[in-house]
């Protein structure tokens, strides 16, 4: 379950990165603005990826797995489907980001945890490879779509 949860968080980060890059590339820098440092960022990208995977592992262990397991336990004790308990707990755990990002931080945190919890629920069936392949395809599709949007100038900033 921990592997699936970590993979789900990494895939969500990939889709978010594609969306942020699309918005960032669609905006032109101001004349005279220093846009240097892009090469150094590319050189540091492998280290950032390792740090991202470690952060996803920590979030999985501290937040996602307790949401999944506690939701199943509450569903067994108080009745109801465990998925509703898990979604409620994910929204509650998303409030941890409210001090950092306000309402949007709470919404984003709850959504990220909810998706990771929903993908982790069925991890006992052993579909890690399928999630890896389809998730990678989804991330690549997001990057391709973002590239087409920027190339065709479909959004104006």
Order of alpha helices (4+ residues) and beta strands (2+ residues): alpha-alpha-alpha-alpha-alpha-alpha
